[in-house]
C-alpha cells in the first residue's frame, strides 16, 4: 500500500460524501451543503494529479495503482454526471442527458472491450490517450461549472461550450480505446482460425 495508492483510496472515499452533500443541498437549499460538495469534488480532482505525481517522482508504480487510479476517475465523474443529470431546479442546473449518455456509453463500451481482450488474450494493455485525459478534464469542468452555478447568467454560453467539447472528446477518445482493443484482439493467436478449422474451410 504505497502513498500514491492511499491518496487514490482517499479520492474514492470522498465520492459518497460528495453525492450526499449534493442531495442534501437540493433538498434543503442550504449553501453549506453545496460548498461541502464543491470541496469534496475539488479535493478529489486535485488528488487525481497528486497521486500521479507521487507515483512518477517517487517510483511508487504498482499493479494496484494502475487499477485503482482509473477506477477512482470513473467513479468520481460518473457519480457527478449522474447526480447532476436529474432536474434539481431551482437549486442547481442540469447536466444534458445526451452528455451523460455519451460518457456512460463510452465507459460501458470500454469495459466490454477490456473484458473481451482479457478473456481472449489473457492480458489487457490499456494505453492512456491524451484526448482521454482532455475529456476527463472537460467533464470535471462541466460538473464544477454547474456546482458553482456559473451555468446561469454570464456563464450560460460557456456551459454549452464545455458540454459540447466534453462530449466530442469523450466520443473520439472512446473510438481510440476501442481501436486499441481491436488491435490487441487481432494480434492474439486465439483470434486466428485453428489448423483444423483451416482444413475444413
C-alpha positions in Angstrom: 0.0 0.0 0.0 2.0 3.0 -1.3 1.4 6.6 -0.5 0.1 7.1 -4.1 -2.5 4.3 -3.6 -3.5 5.8 -0.2 -4.3 9.1 -1.9 -6.3 7.3 -4.6 -8.3 5.4 -2.0 -9.0 8.8 -0.3 -10.4 10.0 -3.6 -12.7 7.0 -3.7 -13.9 7.6 -0.2 -14.7 11.2 -0.9 -17.2 10.3 -3.6 -20.2 9.2 -1.4 -19.7 12.3 0.7 -19.8 14.4 -2.5 -23.1 12.8 -3.7 -24.7 13.0 -0.3 -23.9 16.7 0.1 -25.3 17.5 -3.4 -28.5 15.7 -2.5 -28.8 17.5 0.9 -28.3 20.8 -0.9 -31.0 20.0 -3.4 -33.4 19.1 -0.5 -32.6 21.9 1.9 -31.1 24.7 -0.3 -28.5 25.1 2.5 -25.4 26.6 0.9 -23.2 24.8 3.4 -24.0 21.5 1.7 -23.2 22.9 -1.8 -19.9 24.3 -0.6 -19.1 20.9 1.1 -19.9 19.1 -2.2 -17.7 21.5 -4.1 -14.9 20.9 -1.6 -15.2 17.2 -1.8 -15.2 17.2 -5.6 -12.3 19.7 -5.8 -10.1 17.8 -3.4 -10.8 14.5 -5.2 -10.0 16.2 -8.6 -6.8 17.7 -7.2 -5.7 14.4 -5.7 -6.0 12.9 -9.1 -2.9 14.8 -10.1 -1.2 14.3 -6.7 -1.3 10.5 -6.7 0.1 10.5 -10.3 2.9 12.9 -9.3 3.8 10.8 -6.3 3.8 7.6 -8.3 6.0 9.0 -11.0 8.5 11.0 -9.0 8.9 8.6 -6.1 8.8 5.4 -8.2 5.6 4.1 -6.5 4.1 2.4 -9.5 2.1 -0.7 -8.6 -0.4 -3.1 -10.2 -3.0 -2.0 -7.7 -2.4 1.6 -8.6 -2.9 1.0 -12.3 -6.3 -0.4 -11.4 -7.4 2.0 -8.7 -6.5 5.3 -10.4 -8.7 5.0 -13.5 -11.4 3.4 -11.3 -11.4 6.5 -9.0 -11.6 8.8 -12.0 -14.6 6.9 -13.4 -16.5 6.7 -10.1 -16.0 10.4 -9.4 -17.0 11.6 -12.9 -19.9 9.2 -13.4 -21.2 10.0 -9.9 -21.1 13.7 -10.6 -22.6 13.4 -14.1 -25.4 11.2 -13.0 -26.4 13.1 -9.9 -26.5 16.4 -11.9 -28.4 14.8 -14.7 -31.6 15.0 -12.7 -33.7 18.1 -12.5 -32.7 19.9 -9.4 -34.2 23.3 -10.2 -34.1 25.9 -8.8 -31.1 24.9 -6.7 -28.9 23.6 -9.4 -28.6 23.4 -13.2 -29.0 20.1 -15.1 -26.3 18.2 -17.0 -27.5 17.5 -20.6 -28.8 13.9 -20.8 -27.0 13.4 -24.1 -23.7 14.2 -22.4 -24.5 11.7 -19.7 -25.4 9.1 -22.3 -22.1 9.7 -24.2 -20.0 9.4 -21.1 -21.6 6.3 -19.7 -22.0 4.7 -23.1 -18.2 5.1 -23.8 -17.3 3.7 -20.4 -19.5 0.7 -20.9 -18.1 0.1 -24.4 -14.5 0.3 -23.0 -15.4 -2.1 -20.2 -16.8 -4.6 -22.6 -13.7 -4.3 -24.8 -11.4 -4.8 -21.9 -13.4 -7.9 -20.8 -13.2 -9.4 -24.3 -9.5 -8.8 -24.5 -9.0 -10.3 -21.1 -11.0 -13.4 -21.9 -9.3 -13.8 -25.3 -5.8 -12.6 -24.8 -5.4 -13.0 -21.1 -3.6 -9.7 -20.6 -5.0 -6.3 -21.2 -2.7 -3.3 -22.1 -4.6 -0.1 -21.5 -2.7 2.8 -23.2 -3.7 6.2 -21.9 -4.5 8.8 -24.6 -4.0 12.5 -24.4 -7.6 13.0 -25.7 -8.9 10.8 -22.9 -7.2 13.0 -20.3 -8.6 16.1 -22.0 -12.1 14.5 -21.9 -11.7 13.9 -18.2 -10.7 17.5 -17.5 -13.6 18.8 -19.6 -16.1 16.6 -17.8 -14.8 17.9 -14.4 -15.1 21.5 -15.7 -18.8 20.8 -16.6 -19.5 19.4 -13.2 -17.8 22.3 -11.4 -19.5 24.9 -13.6 -22.9 23.6 -12.5 -21.9 23.3 -8.8 -20.5 26.9 -8.9 -23.8 28.0 -10.5 -21.9 29.5 -13.4 -24.3 27.8 -15.9 -26.7 30.7 -15.5 -26.2 34.4 -16.3 -22.8 35.3 -17.7 -21.6 31.7 -17.8 -24.6 30.3 -19.6 -23.0 30.3 -23.1 -19.8 28.7 -21.7 -21.6 25.7 -20.3 -22.7 24.9 -23.8 -19.0 25.1 -25.0 -17.8 22.8 -22.2 -20.5 20.2 -22.7 -20.0 20.1 -26.5 -16.2 19.8 -26.1 -16.6 17.2 -23.4 -19.0 15.1 -25.5 -16.8 15.3 -28.6 -13.5 14.4 -26.8 -15.3 11.6 -24.9 -16.7 10.1 -28.1 -13.4 10.3 -30.1 -11.3 9.0 -27.2 -13.7 6.1 -26.9 -13.0 5.3 -30.5 -9.3 5.3 -29.8 -9.7 2.9 -26.9 -12.0 0.6 -29.0 -9.3 0.6 -31.7 -6.7 -0.4 -29.2 -8.9 -3.3 -28.1 -9.4 -4.4 -31.7 -5.7 -4.4 -32.3 -5.0 -6.5 -29.2 -7.6 -9.0 -30.3 -6.3 -9.1 -33.8 -2.7 -9.7 -32.6 -3.8 -12.6 -30.4 -3.2 -16.2 -31.8 -6.6 -17.1 -30.3 -8.3 -14.8 -32.8 -6.8 -16.7 -35.8 -8.6 -19.8 -37.1 -7.1 -23.1 -35.9 -5.4 -25.6 -38.3 -8.5 -27.9 -38.1 -10.8 -25.0 -39.0 -8.5 -24.0 -41.9 -8.5 -27.6 -43.2 -12.3 -27.7 -43.0 -12.5 -24.3 -44.8 
